[in-house]
Amino acid sequence: MTDHLFAPPTAEWKRLHPRYRTLRRAGVLLGWPWLFIGPVLAGWLLVDRWLGIAIIVAAVAWMAWRWWRMGALVRSWGYAELADDLYVTRGLWFKRLTAVPYGRMQVVEIEAGPIERALGLATVKLVTASASTDATIPGLPTDQAARLRDRLTELGETRTSGL
């Protein structure tokens, strides 16, 4: 198995807050039904009501699977603060591990939309000189996000490497 490729060298993963799962599940309930309204109406009115019913059954099955899978997706996210790098991992089928040296960080951003703020969550984003760096940590409690922001900013200033 290749799970050792996605493990931090000497630290334990810190995981996202469980309220982030609630946020993502709300997205399933609020977002996916809109995509099925057109096909359901077209199938029901233009072809046969049984086609409309079949599309409804498929839509409910799809949304139930997405709802159930959201727990595993949220559990797949993690981050680890090491001495010189921040490691971020995510993904179920396509795993991704990003290691960002503190000295290469240029900007540390915190974002929180209205629903995230209502749940007491925030997202920390790291910007580096590389356009391909995707070091984002969503679903952190606001106090933990502020602590991480302050720590990363401090480490980035003390370890600047030739920028």
Salt bridges, closest charged atoms under 4 A:
GLU81 OE2 - LYS14 NZ 2.83
GLU81 OE2 - ARG147 NH2 3.02
GLU81 OE1 - ARG151 NE 2.41
ASP84 OD1 - ARG159 NE 3.44
GLU111 OE2 - LYS125 NZ 3.43
ASP134 OD2 - ARG90 NH2 2.78
ASP134 OD2 - ARG96 NH1 3.34
ASP150 OD1 - ARG149 NE 2.92
